[in-house]
Amino acid sequence: MSDVTSQARNLPTKRSCPFDPPDEYKELRENEPISRVQFADGQEGWLFTTFDDVRAMLLDTRFSSDRNKSARTRHKHEKPRLPAGAMVSMDPPEHTRYRRMLAGQFTARRVREMEPKIAGFVTQQLDAMQQAGPGVDLVDTFALAIPSMVICDLLGIPSADRHTFQNWASIVLNFDLPKEQTRVARVELFEFLENLVAEKTKNPTDDLMSGLIHAPDEDRLTTEEIVGISVLLLIAGHESTSNMLSLGTYALLKHPEELAKLKADPSLMNNAVEELLRYLSIVHFEFVRSVSEEFEFLGHTMTPGETVKGALVSANRDPARYPNPDVLDLSRADVHHLAFGYGIHQCIGQQLARVEMRVAFSLLFERFPTLRPAIDEQDIEFKDDSVAYGVKRLPVTWDL
């Protein structure tokens, strides 16, 4: 048992390299792998930094996922009300019910069937890039557009409404816009989805939303729950994948020897996607839990109500787990990571995200083998305070 003697530190946030975690994590992993931390709202809690400790935390059900109980880790703003069906903030047995229903819609068959469609979406955006370029913003024309099209297809958004839906999504997920603009877009998005549920109740199609609406009686959900799940999928599937496509592309361009390996041996693509997920660890503010009961965890006393945070960016760079963890190595032999979480809350759409990245990276560098950044590194703005780390804009060019 360990008493709290160390002074609480602030959450490490300052990066010296855009691809690396804050330097402070190296010292913490070595000298104080479980430390006291003060979060943005003034509450104190615990910070876990090693691979094994973060994984153990994610597996321990005594840490609650209910976000209404945890501190504000990034800023002092009032917590937004989570929509009905937001299972990321639920514990068993409530979480188990939603997870089972959604897993029935996220089948391996559906993901396999979507791969040709995803290739078509990617090709469409590459055509748009070629027509507009050389000289386009990769974030706007490629990284944001592709996940939007995929989530629209998955939910069954009519093609005529996709542009409007994507515009709402881009506003709702943009942390730099005025709150009132975001609020209006959110209201319009929810109203659109409510109307879509009503339409699919009468005229179902072969999509995830229709599958939830017309599930067996014991799994039947309310309109509010289906809308909430749809918004959850939008945020989880759109924000994270779009940032992986843009920041992942930039990382490859800044590591030309690794990119050359991938071009020479396309069979490396699956492993390359996993290594990029590990190396970038873009969901850098997640893995937040709260202590539900007093207990001893790895020699430390956990007190009910305390917030704990597992640092994904640190765990995926743990030298006790990975040789040369700060090196991007697309042929790394063992690239198992925590980028999609672990345990009961592991990302339910991870296979779809993998397909999107594999197809998008393959076709992008096949179409534009001379792709390169069009601005200097110091002029690139990064999303340091967003849920998912990434680049705000990435102007690129290529040879004709």
N, C-alpha and C positions, 0 to 999 in steps of 0.2 A: 504494500500500500504506500502511496506517495502523497504527501501533503503539498498543497499549492504554495510554492515559495518564490517562484520566478515572477518577475513583473510582466504583466500582459503586454504584448507587442501589437503593433498594427498589422493588418493583413498585408503581406508582401505584394506589391503591385508594379514596382518600377522595373522595367526591362532594359538591359544594356544592349541586347541584340533582339531584333524583332521576332526571331524564331525561337528564342530560348526563354525559359521561365525567369522570373526575378532571381537575381544572384543569391539573395538571402536564403533561398530554399536549400542550397548546397550546404550551408553552415547548419541549418536546422536539421537536415537529414542526419548529419554526422554527429552533432552535439546535443540536440534536443528534438528528436523526431516527433514527440507529442508535446506541444507547448501551449501555454496560455496565450490567448489573442483577444484583443479588443476590436469588436466589429464597428461598422460605420455608425450604428445607432447608439453606441456607447456601452452596449452589453458585452460582457466577457464570456468567453467559452474556450473551446479547444481547437487546435489545428493539428491535423495528422498529415505527415509528409512522405512517409515511405510507402513503397508498393504494398508490402505485406500488411501494414497497419491500415491503410486506406481500404484494401480489399476486406480485411476483417471487420472494419466498421460497416461496410456496405452489406455484409452478411448477417450482422447482429440485429435482430428485430427489436432489441431494447432501445435502439435509436429510432425514433419516429420520423416518418417522412412528411408529416403534416406541417406544411409551411406556415400555417397560421401560428404555430407555436415557436417558431425559430426567430432569431434576430435578423435584422436587415444587415446583410454582410457587405453590400457594395455601397449603399447610400442611405440617407435618412428618410427618403420619401415614404409616404404611406403605402402599405402593401396593396396592390390592386386585388380586387375580388376575383378569385379563380372561378372559372365557369363550372357548371355542373359537369360531372364526368371527368374532371381533371385528376386522373388516377395517379399522376406523378406526386400528388400531395396526399395520398391515401395510404393507410396501413391495412393489412389483412384484418378481417375477412372482406372488407369493402373493396380493397384493391384487387383481391383475388377474383372477385366477380367480374369487374370491368376487364381485367387482364385476359381472362378466359374468353370473354365475348369478342374482344378485339383480336386476339390471336386467331380466332376462327375465321376472321376476315383477312388477316395478313398471312395467307397461306403461301407455301413455297411455290405452288402452281401459279398463283396470281403474280408473284414476283417474276417467275420465269417468263410468263406470258407478256409482262410489261417490257422486257428487254428490247424487243424490236421497236416498240413504241418510243422507248427512251432514246434509242439510236436515231430514230426519226426526228425527235425533238432536238437532239444535239446537232444533227446535220442541218436542220432548219436555222438554228442560231449561227452555225458556222457559215452558212450561206449569207446570212445577214451581215456577219462580220466582214466577209470577203467583199460584199457589195459596198459597204461603208468605208472600208479601209484602203490601204494601211493607215493605222492610227485610230483605235477605238478604245473605249473603256471596257475592259474584260468583265468587270463586275456587272455593269448594266446590261451588256449585250450577251453575256454567256453565263456567268455564275449565278445571277439572280433569276434569269429567265428559265433555265432548265428545271430546277426544283419546283418552280411555280407551275410549269406545265405538267410535271409528273404528279404533283399533289392534286391538281385539278382533274387529271385523268383518273386518279385513284378514287377520289371522292365522287366523281361523276358530274363535275361542273360542265355544263354545255359549252361547246367551243365558242359560241357567240358571246358568252359571258366571261370568258377567261381573261380577257384584257382588263375588264373592270375589276374582276376578282383579284388579279395580280396587283393592280394599282392599290386597292384597299390593303392587301397584304403588305406591300412595300411600305405603306404609311404606318400601319400598326406596328411593324417591326423596326421602324426607324427611330432610334432613341434621340436623334438630334433635332427632330421636328417639334414645334410647339405642342403642348399638351392638348389644347383644344382641337387642333387639326387631327391629332391621333384619336381623341375621343369621338369625334364625328365619324371618322373612318371606321372605328370599332363598332359604333351603333349601326352604321350602314351594312357592315360585313355581317353582323349577327342577324339583321333583318333579312338580308339576302339568303343566308343559310336556313333561316326559319321557313322562308317561302319555298326554298328548294326541298326541304324535308316534306312540306305539304304536297308538293308536286310529285315527289317520288313515292309518297304514301299511296297516291292514286295510280301512278304510272312508274313502277319500279324498273330499273335497268340493271345491267350486270356491273355493279360498282360497290365500293365499300359502304357508302351511305345507305344504299338500298338494302344491302345485306343486314345492316344494323336495324333498319326500320322494320324489316320483315323477318326478324329473328324469331325463334320459337317463343311461345308465351312466357316461359320462365326466364327468358333472356330479354324480354321486351323493354325498351328504354323509352323515356319521355322525349319529346321534341327538344327540350332544354338540354337534356343529357347528350343527345346526338349532336346538337350544335356545339356543345362544349368539347366533345371528343374531336369534332372536325377542326375546331380552332386549335386544340392541342396538337393534332397532327400537322396542321399548318405551321405552327411555330417550331415544333421539334424537327419536322422534315424539311422545312424551308430554310430557316435561319442557319442551322448547323451545316447542312449540305452545301448551301451557297457559299458559306465562308470557307469550307474545305476546298471547294473548286477554285476559288480565287486565291486564297493564301497558299494552297497546295501547288497551284501553277507557279506562283511567285517563288516558292521554295525550290521547285525544280529548276526554274530559270536561274536562280542564284547558286545552284549546285550543278553546273554543266557536266561534270564528270559522271554524276549519278544519272542525269537525264540521258547522257550518251549511252550508258549501260542499258537503260530502259528501251531506247530506240533500237539498239543492236539486238536486244533479246526481249521481244514483246511478252514472252511467257512470264517475265518478272512482274507483270502488271498487278496480279492479285497481291503479291507480297509487297509491292510498292505502295499500294493503297493502305495496307495495314501499317507499314512503316511511317507513312505520312500521318496517319491517324495518331500513332504513338508520338511521333516527333513534334507535331504541332499542338496536339491536345487542346483544341480550340474552345471547348466548353470549360473555360478556366475558372468560373465562379460557381460551379455547381457542386454536387455532393454535399449538400447541407442537410443536417439532421438535428433533432432535439432529443435530449435525454428523457426517457419516459419513467424511469425508476432509478433509485440509487444502486450502483453496482461498481465493482472493480473491473477496469478494462486496461489490460496490459500494464498493471501496476499503478494506475491512476484512479482516483475516486471520481466517478461521474455522478453529478448531482441533478435531480429532476428539474427540468426546465432549462438547463444549460444548452446552448447551441454548440454543435461540433461541425467542423468542416474538413472534408477530405480533399486535399489539394491534388487534383488530377494532374496538373502540369508538373508537379514534383514527383508524384508516384511513377509516372511514365518516363521519368528521367533518372530513376533510382539506379545508381551503379551497382547496388547489391543484386539487382534483377537483370540489368542489361550491361554487357561489356561496351565500353565507350558510348554511353547513353546519349551524349550530346552530339554525336555524329549521325548524320542522315545516311543510312546504309540501306538501299533498296533491296539488297540481297541478304539482309540480316537473317540468320538461321532461325532464331526463335523470337517472333515479334508479337507474341501475345501481349495485349494491353488492356487498359481500363477505359478507353475512350468512349465506349458505349455503356459504361457502368458495369455493375456486377450484381448478381443476386436477383431478387424478385423485381427490381426496377430496371433491369438491363433493357436497353432500348429495343422496343418491339419492332421497329422498322429498320433495324441495322442492316439486314440483307438487302433491302431496297436501296439504302444509302450506298452500300458497297457497289451495287450494280451501276448506279448513277455515276459514281466516281470512276469506276473502271472504264465504262463506255465513254464518258466525257473526256477523260485524259487521253485515252487511246486515239479518239477521232480528232481531238484538238491538235495534237502534235503530228499526227499524220497529215492533216490538212495544212498546217502552218509549221513546217520543220524549222524555220528561221525565226520563230516567234521570240520576242525579247521585250523587256520593259522600255517604254518610251520616255520615262522620266527618271531622274536620279533617285536613289534610295532615300535621301534626306527629305525629298519632297512627297513621299508616300505617307499618308495618314493612316494610322492603325486604330482599330476599335478597342481601345484599352478598357473601356468601362461598359461594354456591351455584354450580354449573356454569352455570346459566342465571339471569340477573338477573331479578327480578320483585318482586311484592308477596306477602306471606304471607297477608294477608286484605284484602279490599276490600268492606266493607259499603256497599251501595247502596240507594237508595230511589227512588220515583217517584210521580207524582200519579195518583190513581185516576180 
